[in-house]
Amino acid sequence: MKMGLYNYFLMLVLSYLGLGVGIALTSIAKEEIEPGRRYFVVMQNILLFTAVFTAIYFLGFNWIPWTLLIGFTIFVVTIKKQRIKTFLMYALLGILFWIGSQPHYIFPSSFVLPLIATLIFVIGFPTGSLNIHNKNILKILVNTIHFLVIAAVLYFI
């Protein structure tokens, strides 16, 4: 059974707002960004792996798709240019969001999707902080809006 449209899109938008919270926190504590940059990168990578492995753990392991997903995650983590990394990471998070909404015979999706949505929300904190050097919030949102588009299109498939 497919998750309800309103619940899905409400969770989608709320999980995306983590990016805005990260941008807001950066504007409040500007002096903390440069000394903490390397910690933000580490936190972002750890949270991304946590989201991927949470999806794998709760939704079962199937060798081919999960191996591709883990390989793509490792590729994203190794990218040094933050703009490209953010673009690819939010594409991956859009797919993970949709995967979390799929019913599974062990755990119902009503349990897995809020967990993955919360991880995506928290990933937005370091991502917003790392990308604020652009000084253009619209650029950051344009670079990550495909998260909403991918998850929305996958819902209707």
MODELLER restraints for C-alpha pairs under 7 A, 6 or more apart:
rsr = mdl.restraints
at = mdl.atoms
rsr.add(forms.Gaussian(group=physical.xy_distance, feature=features.Distance(at['CA:1:A'], at['CA:103:A']), mean=6.74, stdev=0.5))
rsr.add(forms.Gaussian(group=physical.xy_distance, feature=features.Distance(at['CA:3:A'], at['CA:101:A']), mean=6.58, stdev=0.5))
rsr.add(forms.Gaussian(group=physical.xy_distance, feature=features.Distance(at['CA:11:A'], at['CA:117:A']), mean=6.59, stdev=0.5))
rsr.add(forms.Gaussian(group=physical.xy_distance, feature=features.Distance(at['CA:12:A'], at['CA:148:A']), mean=6.92, stdev=0.5))
rsr.add(forms.Gaussian(group=physical.xy_distance, feature=features.Distance(at['CA:15:A'], at['CA:117:A']), mean=5.23, stdev=0.5))
rsr.add(forms.Gaussian(group=physical.xy_distance, feature=features.Distance(at['CA:15:A'], at['CA:118:A']), mean=6.35, stdev=0.5))
rsr.add(forms.Gaussian(group=physical.xy_distance, feature=features.Distance(at['CA:15:A'], at['CA:120:A']), mean=5.67, stdev=0.5))
rsr.add(forms.Gaussian(group=physical.xy_distance, feature=features.Distance(at['CA:15:A'], at['CA:121:A']), mean=4.33, stdev=0.5))
rsr.add(forms.Gaussian(group=physical.xy_distance, feature=features.Distance(at['CA:16:A'], at['CA:121:A']), mean=6.11, stdev=0.5))
rsr.add(forms.Gaussian(group=physical.xy_distance, feature=features.Distance(at['CA:17:A'], at['CA:121:A']), mean=6.61, stdev=0.5))
rsr.add(forms.Gaussian(group=physical.xy_distance, feature=features.Distance(at['CA:18:A'], at['CA:121:A']), mean=4.20, stdev=0.5))
rsr.add(forms.Gaussian(group=physical.xy_distance, feature=features.Distance(at['CA:18:A'], at['CA:122:A']), mean=5.98, stdev=0.5))
rsr.add(forms.Gaussian(group=physical.xy_distance, feature=features.Distance(at['CA:18:A'], at['CA:124:A']), mean=4.35, stdev=0.5))
rsr.add(forms.Gaussian(group=physical.xy_distance, feature=features.Distance(at['CA:18:A'], at['CA:125:A']), mean=5.83, stdev=0.5))
rsr.add(forms.Gaussian(group=physical.xy_distance, feature=features.Distance(at['CA:19:A'], at['CA:124:A']), mean=3.89, stdev=0.5))
rsr.add(forms.Gaussian(group=physical.xy_distance, feature=features.Distance(at['CA:19:A'], at['CA:125:A']), mean=5.77, stdev=0.5))
rsr.add(forms.Gaussian(group=physical.xy_distance, feature=features.Distance(at['CA:19:A'], at['CA:127:A']), mean=6.53, stdev=0.5))
rsr.add(forms.Gaussian(group=physical.xy_distance, feature=features.Distance(at['CA:19:A'], at['CA:128:A']), mean=5.01, stdev=0.5))
rsr.add(forms.Gaussian(group=physical.xy_distance, feature=features.Distance(at['CA:20:A'], at['CA:128:A']), mean=6.69, stdev=0.5))
rsr.add(forms.Gaussian(group=physical.xy_distance, feature=features.Distance(at['CA:21:A'], at['CA:125:A']), mean=6.19, stdev=0.5))
rsr.add(forms.Gaussian(group=physical.xy_distance, feature=features.Distance(at['CA:22:A'], at['CA:124:A']), mean=5.92, stdev=0.5))
rsr.add(forms.Gaussian(group=physical.xy_distance, feature=features.Distance(at['CA:22:A'], at['CA:125:A']), mean=3.78, stdev=0.5))
rsr.add(forms.Gaussian(group=physical.xy_distance, feature=features.Distance(at['CA:22:A'], at['CA:126:A']), mean=6.17, stdev=0.5))
rsr.add(forms.Gaussian(group=physical.xy_distance, feature=features.Distance(at['CA:22:A'], at['CA:127:A']), mean=6.80, stdev=0.5))
rsr.add(forms.Gaussian(group=physical.xy_distance, feature=features.Distance(at['CA:22:A'], at['CA:128:A']), mean=4.30, stdev=0.5))
rsr.add(forms.Gaussian(group=physical.xy_distance, feature=features.Distance(at['CA:22:A'], at['CA:129:A']), mean=5.32, stdev=0.5))
rsr.add(forms.Gaussian(group=physical.xy_distance, feature=features.Distance(at['CA:23:A'], at['CA:128:A']), mean=4.59, stdev=0.5))
rsr.add(forms.Gaussian(group=physical.xy_distance, feature=features.Distance(at['CA:23:A'], at['CA:129:A']), mean=5.63, stdev=0.5))
rsr.add(forms.Gaussian(group=physical.xy_distance, feature=features.Distance(at['CA:23:A'], at['CA:132:A']), mean=6.47, stdev=0.5))
rsr.add(forms.Gaussian(group=physical.xy_distance, feature=features.Distance(at['CA:26:A'], at['CA:33:A']), mean=6.89, stdev=0.5))
rsr.add(forms.Gaussian(group=physical.xy_distance, feature=features.Distance(at['CA:26:A'], at['CA:129:A']), mean=5.40, stdev=0.5))
rsr.add(forms.Gaussian(group=physical.xy_distance, feature=features.Distance(at['CA:33:A'], at['CA:129:A']), mean=6.99, stdev=0.5))
rsr.add(forms.Gaussian(group=physical.xy_distance, feature=features.Distance(at['CA:37:A'], at['CA:130:A']), mean=6.80, stdev=0.5))
rsr.add(forms.Gaussian(group=physical.xy_distance, feature=features.Distance(at['CA:40:A'], at['CA:126:A']), mean=5.11, stdev=0.5))
rsr.add(forms.Gaussian(group=physical.xy_distance, feature=features.Distance(at['CA:40:A'], at['CA:130:A']), mean=6.97, stdev=0.5))
rsr.add(forms.Gaussian(group=physical.xy_distance, feature=features.Distance(at['CA:43:A'], at['CA:126:A']), mean=6.94, stdev=0.5))
rsr.add(forms.Gaussian(group=physical.xy_distance, feature=features.Distance(at['CA:44:A'], at['CA:123:A']), mean=5.92, stdev=0.5))
rsr.add(forms.Gaussian(group=physical.xy_distance, feature=features.Distance(at['CA:44:A'], at['CA:126:A']), mean=5.86, stdev=0.5))
rsr.add(forms.Gaussian(group=physical.xy_distance, feature=features.Distance(at['CA:44:A'], at['CA:127:A']), mean=6.81, stdev=0.5))
rsr.add(forms.Gaussian(group=physical.xy_distance, feature=features.Distance(at['CA:45:A'], at['CA:77:A']), mean=6.08, stdev=0.5))
rsr.add(forms.Gaussian(group=physical.xy_distance, feature=features.Distance(at['CA:47:A'], at['CA:119:A']), mean=6.89, stdev=0.5))
rsr.add(forms.Gaussian(group=physical.xy_distance, feature=features.Distance(at['CA:47:A'], at['CA:123:A']), mean=6.08, stdev=0.5))
rsr.add(forms.Gaussian(group=physical.xy_distance, feature=features.Distance(at['CA:51:A'], at['CA:116:A']), mean=6.12, stdev=0.5))
rsr.add(forms.Gaussian(group=physical.xy_distance, feature=features.Distance(at['CA:51:A'], at['CA:119:A']), mean=6.10, stdev=0.5))
rsr.add(forms.Gaussian(group=physical.xy_distance, feature=features.Distance(at['CA:55:A'], at['CA:100:A']), mean=6.52, stdev=0.5))
rsr.add(forms.Gaussian(group=physical.xy_distance, feature=features.Distance(at['CA:58:A'], at['CA:107:A']), mean=6.58, stdev=0.5))
rsr.add(forms.Gaussian(group=physical.xy_distance, feature=features.Distance(at['CA:58:A'], at['CA:112:A']), mean=6.87, stdev=0.5))
rsr.add(forms.Gaussian(group=physical.xy_distance, feature=features.Distance(at['CA:59:A'], at['CA:104:A']), mean=6.15, stdev=0.5))
rsr.add(forms.Gaussian(group=physical.xy_distance, feature=features.Distance(at['CA:76:A'], at['CA:85:A']), mean=5.81, stdev=0.5))
rsr.add(forms.Gaussian(group=physical.xy_distance, feature=features.Distance(at['CA:76:A'], at['CA:88:A']), mean=6.51, stdev=0.5))
rsr.add(forms.Gaussian(group=physical.xy_distance, feature=features.Distance(at['CA:76:A'], at['CA:89:A']), mean=6.37, stdev=0.5))
rsr.add(forms.Gaussian(group=physical.xy_distance, feature=features.Distance(at['CA:79:A'], at['CA:85:A']), mean=5.83, stdev=0.5))
rsr.add(forms.Gaussian(group=physical.xy_distance, feature=features.Distance(at['CA:87:A'], at['CA:143:A']), mean=5.73, stdev=0.5))
rsr.add(forms.Gaussian(group=physical.xy_distance, feature=features.Distance(at['CA:87:A'], at['CA:144:A']), mean=5.86, stdev=0.5))
rsr.add(forms.Gaussian(group=physical.xy_distance, feature=features.Distance(at['CA:90:A'], at['CA:144:A']), mean=5.95, stdev=0.5))
rsr.add(forms.Gaussian(group=physical.xy_distance, feature=features.Distance(at['CA:90:A'], at['CA:147:A']), mean=5.22, stdev=0.5))
rsr.add(forms.Gaussian(group=physical.xy_distance, feature=features.Distance(at['CA:91:A'], at['CA:146:A']), mean=6.52, stdev=0.5))
rsr.add(forms.Gaussian(group=physical.xy_distance, feature=features.Distance(at['CA:91:A'], at['CA:147:A']), mean=5.38, stdev=0.5))
rsr.add(forms.Gaussian(group=physical.xy_distance, feature=features.Distance(at['CA:91:A'], at['CA:150:A']), mean=6.98, stdev=0.5))
rsr.add(forms.Gaussian(group=physical.xy_distance, feature=features.Distance(at['CA:93:A'], at['CA:120:A']), mean=6.92, stdev=0.5))
rsr.add(forms.Gaussian(group=physical.xy_distance, feature=features.Distance(at['CA:93:A'], at['CA:147:A']), mean=6.69, stdev=0.5))
rsr.add(forms.Gaussian(group=physical.xy_distance, feature=features.Distance(at['CA:94:A'], at['CA:147:A']), mean=4.63, stdev=0.5))
rsr.add(forms.Gaussian(group=physical.xy_distance, feature=features.Distance(at['CA:94:A'], at['CA:148:A']), mean=6.67, stdev=0.5))
rsr.add(forms.Gaussian(group=physical.xy_distance, feature=features.Distance(at['CA:94:A'], at['CA:150:A']), mean=5.53, stdev=0.5))
rsr.add(forms.Gaussian(group=physical.xy_distance, feature=features.Distance(at['CA:94:A'], at['CA:151:A']), mean=4.81, stdev=0.5))
rsr.add(forms.Gaussian(group=physical.xy_distance, feature=features.Distance(at['CA:95:A'], at['CA:150:A']), mean=6.82, stdev=0.5))
rsr.add(forms.Gaussian(group=physical.xy_distance, feature=features.Distance(at['CA:95:A'], at['CA:151:A']), mean=6.21, stdev=0.5))
rsr.add(forms.Gaussian(group=physical.xy_distance, feature=features.Distance(at['CA:97:A'], at['CA:113:A']), mean=6.83, stdev=0.5))
rsr.add(forms.Gaussian(group=physical.xy_distance, feature=features.Distance(at['CA:97:A'], at['CA:116:A']), mean=6.49, stdev=0.5))
rsr.add(forms.Gaussian(group=physical.xy_distance, feature=features.Distance(at['CA:97:A'], at['CA:117:A']), mean=6.63, stdev=0.5))
rsr.add(forms.Gaussian(group=physical.xy_distance, feature=features.Distance(at['CA:97:A'], at['CA:151:A']), mean=6.49, stdev=0.5))
rsr.add(forms.Gaussian(group=physical.xy_distance, feature=features.Distance(at['CA:98:A'], at['CA:151:A']), mean=5.60, stdev=0.5))
rsr.add(forms.Gaussian(group=physical.xy_distance, feature=features.Distance(at['CA:98:A'], at['CA:154:A']), mean=6.49, stdev=0.5))
rsr.add(forms.Gaussian(group=physical.xy_distance, feature=features.Distance(at['CA:98:A'], at['CA:155:A']), mean=6.63, stdev=0.5))
rsr.add(forms.Gaussian(group=physical.xy_distance, feature=features.Distance(at['CA:100:A'], at['CA:109:A']), mean=6.32, stdev=0.5))
rsr.add(forms.Gaussian(group=physical.xy_distance, feature=features.Distance(at['CA:100:A'], at['CA:112:A']), mean=5.52, stdev=0.5))
rsr.add(forms.Gaussian(group=physical.xy_distance, feature=features.Distance(at['CA:100:A'], at['CA:113:A']), mean=4.53, stdev=0.5))
rsr.add(forms.Gaussian(group=physical.xy_distance, feature=features.Distance(at['CA:100:A'], at['CA:116:A']), mean=6.48, stdev=0.5))
rsr.add(forms.Gaussian(group=physical.xy_distance, feature=features.Distance(at['CA:101:A'], at['CA:109:A']), mean=5.19, stdev=0.5))
rsr.add(forms.Gaussian(group=physical.xy_distance, feature=features.Distance(at['CA:101:A'], at['CA:113:A']), mean=5.23, stdev=0.5))
rsr.add(forms.Gaussian(group=physical.xy_distance, feature=features.Distance(at['CA:102:A'], at['CA:109:A']), mean=5.73, stdev=0.5))
rsr.add(forms.Gaussian(group=physical.xy_distance, feature=features.Distance(at['CA:103:A'], at['CA:109:A']), mean=4.82, stdev=0.5))
rsr.add(forms.Gaussian(group=physical.xy_distance, feature=features.Distance(at['CA:131:A'], at['CA:140:A']), mean=6.77, stdev=0.5))
